[in-house]
Amino acid sequence: MSISPKTRHYPITKKLTRMNMLVSGLALVLACAAFITYDVVSFRQARAHGISIQAQIIGDNSVSAILFSDVKTAQSTMSALEAAPNIVSAVIFTPDGKPFAAYWRDEKGQIAPAPHLGPNQTDAYWFKHGELVVVHKIIFQGNVTGTVVIRSDMREINERSERYAGIAGLVLLISLIAALLLASVFQSDVAEPIVHLAKIARIVSREK
């Protein structure tokens, strides 16, 4: 019983298509993952730097209020954070670690103890429990006048990651469809010589 050319071509073309899709998909996934990771890390660092600048501005504008125990002025200075919807809370601590003034985006919460920084460390930040925490020492005339602690949510960073993940998924889908179409166009050019060589090998083996 003879085997039709279409039947003979099917296994090879199918394997070539699968291999092409696997290689293309893997390369695109790695590229998209690397891009998203780089963007997230860069954006997190940029956000931490921006909030550090805000903490420094608040600290510089609150020196007089701390020195003269003017809580009302310090609160007024911190009210400028209302323009930043990502800021969850901000607290100014006195040098002995006591809360001096605070800002809350929503309902007032419990004030955590002032983070400890090293003697030569004036700024620090870290990501914890889905939040960004920025700490800045207020220095006046070479002495530590107080500490500013700002907490920011990760909502914008998460939304940005989700958008890029959606874009990457769409690009991956379109690229795989394009690879499948190209494979169907060019696979016959690759499969024909292989099938022909296999046919000759069978003839040589059969007729010796």
ABEGO torsion letter per residue (X at the ends): XBBBAAAAAAAAAAAAAAAAAAAAAAAAAAAAAAAAAAAAAAAAAAAAAAAAAAAAAAAAAAAAAAAAGBAAAAAAAAAAAAABAABABBBBBBAAGBBABBBBABBBBBBBBBBBBBAABABBBBBBGGBBBBBBBBBBGGBBAEBBBBBBBAAAAAAAAAAAAAAAAAAAAAAAAAAAAAAAAAAAAAAAAAAAAAAAAAAAAAAX
